[in-house]
Amino acid sequence: MNAFNTLESINTVNMARWHELEQIMAHSMKNHYFKMVYQPLVSLTSGQLMGFESLVRCESPRYGIVGPDEFIPHVEQSGMILDLGDWILEQTLHDFSKMKKIGMEGITISLNISPVQIIEGDVFSKVMKLLRKHNVDPASIKVELTETALIHSPHKIAKTFEQFNKEGVKVWLDDFGTGYASLGLLRQFNIDGLKIDRSFINGIATNNEDFTLCSAIIAMAQRLGLETIAEGIEQREQLQILEQLGCDVAQGYLLGRPSSLENSTATWVK
């Protein structure tokens, strides 16, 4: 098979999967097969729970489990992220309100925002409306956008970030180190914190380049007055190194897997 035929075969497979995902996502939206799970964020200095990241999952009785790495890009490209995103915001803030009512004070909730929600929707107004509806303090909310998303309509994204900042909502860059952000961009977008991508955390104890990069990101963030979260921590040695480097918050399977509202509150409410 020549290179052209190979490429054509791959595209055919991709297109077939695209159409299949279109069916799965439409079916899952109609029948409410999405659910929210929450992964703990833990202080590296005190060991205390700082908050949770809100994560969406899809599990259909007909099609099985579809991973977010596959369905999130699909719903973004298809435009379905606008409806799904609205549901995620509503469900997360509803659940977070429940956490507060049972005594989980002083914690934050992190919301993942798609650039499509900023460019084609009015995610700022929707978030603020839901905060009022559920009586949630804007200061307890973090919105996260991936670093690579900054290249999409940067002026509109910067304006939305500024609106959130004025209301006290924190803005974070997710997957930092994998995209295109420069020091100039960090200043332009008025960022509050950086999440160091898990691909660098994986090798921090064994790879000098990953260690050096993580060290440089944390040092830069400290100079700029930004907080840092390291995601994807699975080993105690990684945790110890990040603590020594001055990272603020840890996230990963070592500290807690993403779990339902009920399991999360049962685990962390004393």
C-alpha positions in Angstrom: 0.0 0.0 0.0 1.5 3.4 -1.0 1.5 6.5 1.2 -1.5 8.0 -0.4 -3.6 4.9 0.1 -2.4 4.6 3.7 -3.5 8.2 4.3 -6.8 7.7 2.6 -7.4 4.6 4.7 -6.6 6.5 7.9 -9.0 9.3 6.9 -11.7 6.8 6.2 -11.3 5.3 9.6 -11.3 8.8 11.2 -14.4 9.8 9.3 -16.2 6.6 10.3 -15.3 7.2 14.0 -16.4 10.8 13.6 -19.9 9.8 12.5 -20.0 7.1 15.2 -19.1 9.7 17.8 -21.8 12.0 16.4 -24.4 9.3 17.1 -23.0 8.5 20.6 -22.9 12.1 21.7 -26.4 12.9 20.4 -27.7 9.8 22.1 -25.9 10.6 25.3 -27.1 14.2 25.4 -30.7 13.1 24.8 -30.6 10.4 27.5 -28.4 12.2 30.0 -25.5 9.7 29.9 -23.0 12.4 31.0 -22.0 12.7 34.6 -19.7 14.9 36.6 -16.8 13.7 38.8 -14.5 15.7 41.0 -10.8 15.3 41.6 -9.2 16.8 44.8 -6.6 19.6 44.8 -4.3 19.3 47.8 -2.0 21.9 49.3 1.7 20.8 49.1 2.6 22.8 52.2 -0.3 21.9 54.6 -1.7 18.7 53.0 -5.2 20.3 53.3 -7.9 20.0 50.7 -8.0 23.2 48.6 -10.8 22.3 46.3 -11.8 20.1 43.3 -11.5 20.1 39.6 -14.8 19.4 37.9 -14.5 16.7 35.1 -17.1 15.3 32.7 -17.5 11.7 31.9 -19.6 9.8 29.3 -20.9 6.3 29.9 -23.7 5.0 27.6 -25.4 1.6 28.2 -25.5 1.1 24.4 -21.9 2.4 23.5 -20.0 1.9 26.7 -17.4 4.4 28.1 -16.1 7.1 25.8 -13.0 8.9 27.1 -12.9 12.7 27.4 -9.7 12.8 25.3 -11.9 11.6 22.4 -15.3 13.1 23.0 -14.3 16.6 24.1 -12.5 17.5 20.8 -15.5 16.1 19.0 -18.1 18.2 20.8 -15.9 21.2 20.4 -15.6 20.8 16.6 -19.3 19.9 16.2 -20.5 22.8 18.3 -22.3 20.5 20.8 -19.9 21.8 23.5 -22.3 24.8 23.8 -25.2 22.7 25.1 -23.0 20.2 26.9 -21.0 23.1 28.4 -24.2 24.7 29.8 -25.1 21.4 31.4 -21.6 21.0 32.9 -21.7 24.5 34.4 -25.2 24.0 35.9 -24.4 20.6 37.3 -21.0 21.5 38.7 -22.3 24.7 40.5 -25.3 22.8 41.8 -23.0 20.1 43.2 -20.6 22.7 44.6 -23.5 24.4 46.4 -24.2 21.1 48.0 -20.6 20.7 49.1 -20.8 24.1 50.8 -24.1 23.3 52.6 -22.6 20.2 54.3 -19.7 22.2 55.7 -17.0 22.1 53.0 -16.1 25.8 53.5 -13.0 27.5 52.1 -12.6 25.3 49.1 -12.7 26.1 45.4 -14.1 24.5 42.3 -12.3 24.5 38.9 -14.3 24.7 35.8 -12.9 23.7 32.4 -13.9 26.2 29.7 -13.7 25.6 26.0 -12.6 28.5 23.7 -15.8 27.7 21.7 -17.8 28.7 24.8 -16.1 32.1 24.8 -16.0 32.7 21.0 -19.5 31.5 20.1 -21.3 31.7 23.4 -21.4 34.1 26.4 -19.8 31.9 29.0 -19.1 34.8 31.3 -22.7 35.8 31.6 -23.8 32.2 32.1 -21.3 31.5 34.8 -22.2 34.7 36.7 -26.0 33.9 36.4 -25.4 30.4 37.8 -23.3 31.8 40.7 -26.2 34.0 41.7 -28.7 31.2 41.3 -26.7 28.8 43.5 -25.5 31.4 45.9 -21.8 30.7 45.2 -19.0 33.2 45.9 -17.2 34.1 42.7 -13.9 34.0 44.6 -14.3 30.3 45.1 -14.4 29.7 41.3 -11.5 29.0 39.0 -12.0 28.8 35.2 -9.4 26.9 33.3 -8.5 27.2 29.6 -5.8 25.1 27.9 -2.7 27.0 26.9 -3.2 26.0 23.2 -6.6 27.7 23.2 -5.1 31.1 23.6 -4.4 31.3 19.8 -8.2 31.3 19.1 -9.5 34.9 19.1 -7.0 36.1 21.7 -8.7 39.5 22.0 -12.1 38.0 22.8 -10.5 35.6 25.3 -8.5 38.3 26.9 -11.7 40.4 27.3 -13.6 37.5 28.9 -10.7 36.8 31.3 -10.8 40.5 32.3 -14.5 40.2 33.0 -14.0 37.2 35.2 -11.1 38.9 37.0 -13.2 42.0 37.8 -15.8 39.7 39.4 -13.2 37.9 41.5 -13.3 34.7 39.5 -9.7 33.2 39.1 -8.4 32.4 35.6 -6.0 29.5 35.2 -4.0 28.1 32.2 -4.3 24.3 32.0 -1.7 22.0 30.4 1.0 24.6 30.7 4.2 23.9 28.9 2.6 22.1 25.9 1.4 25.1 23.9 2.3 28.6 22.8 2.1 30.8 25.8 5.0 33.3 26.2 5.7 35.7 29.0 4.0 38.4 27.0 0.8 36.3 26.6 0.8 35.6 30.4 0.7 39.4 31.0 -1.8 40.0 28.2 -4.3 37.5 29.5 -4.0 38.4 33.2 -3.6 34.9 34.4 -3.9 33.9 38.1 -2.2 30.5 38.0 -0.7 27.7 35.9 -1.3 24.0 35.8 1.9 22.1 34.9 1.0 19.4 32.3 1.1 15.8 33.5 3.5 14.9 30.7 6.3 16.8 32.5 5.3 15.5 36.0 5.6 11.9 34.7 9.3 12.2 34.2 10.2 14.7 36.9 12.0 12.1 39.1 13.8 10.3 36.2 14.3 12.8 33.4 16.6 15.8 33.9 14.8 17.8 31.1 11.4 17.4 32.8 12.8 18.3 36.2 14.5 21.4 34.8 11.3 22.5 32.9 9.1 22.0 36.0 11.6 23.9 38.1 11.7 26.8 35.6 7.9 27.0 35.4 7.5 27.1 39.1 10.3 29.7 39.5 8.8 31.8 36.8 5.3 31.6 38.3 6.7 32.7 41.7 8.4 35.7 40.1 5.1 36.7 38.4 3.0 36.2 41.5 1.2 33.2 40.0 0.1 30.0 41.8 1.0 26.6 40.4 -0.8 23.2 40.3 1.0 20.0 39.3 -1.4 17.5 37.7 -1.0 13.8 37.2 0.9 13.0 40.3 1.0 9.2 40.9 4.2 8.6 42.9 5.3 9.9 46.3 8.7 10.8 44.9 7.1 13.2 42.4 5.2 14.8 45.3 8.3 15.3 47.3 10.2 16.9 44.4 7.4 19.3 43.7 7.2 20.3 47.3 10.9 21.0 47.3 10.6 23.1 44.1 7.9 25.2 45.8 4.8 24.1 43.8 1.6 25.2 45.6 -1.0 22.5 44.9 -1.0 18.8 43.9 -3.4 16.8 41.9 -3.3 13.2 40.8 -4.2 9.6 41.5 -1.8 9.5 44.4 -4.0 12.0 46.2 -7.4 11.0 44.9 -9.1 9.8 41.7 -11.9 11.7 40.1 -15.1 10.6 41.9 -18.8 11.3 42.2 -20.1 14.0 44.4 -21.2 11.5 47.0 -17.9 9.7 47.2 -15.9 13.0 47.2 -17.8 14.4 50.1 -17.7 11.1 52.0 -13.9 11.0 51.6 -13.2 14.6 52.6 -15.8 15.6 55.1 -14.6 14.7 58.5 
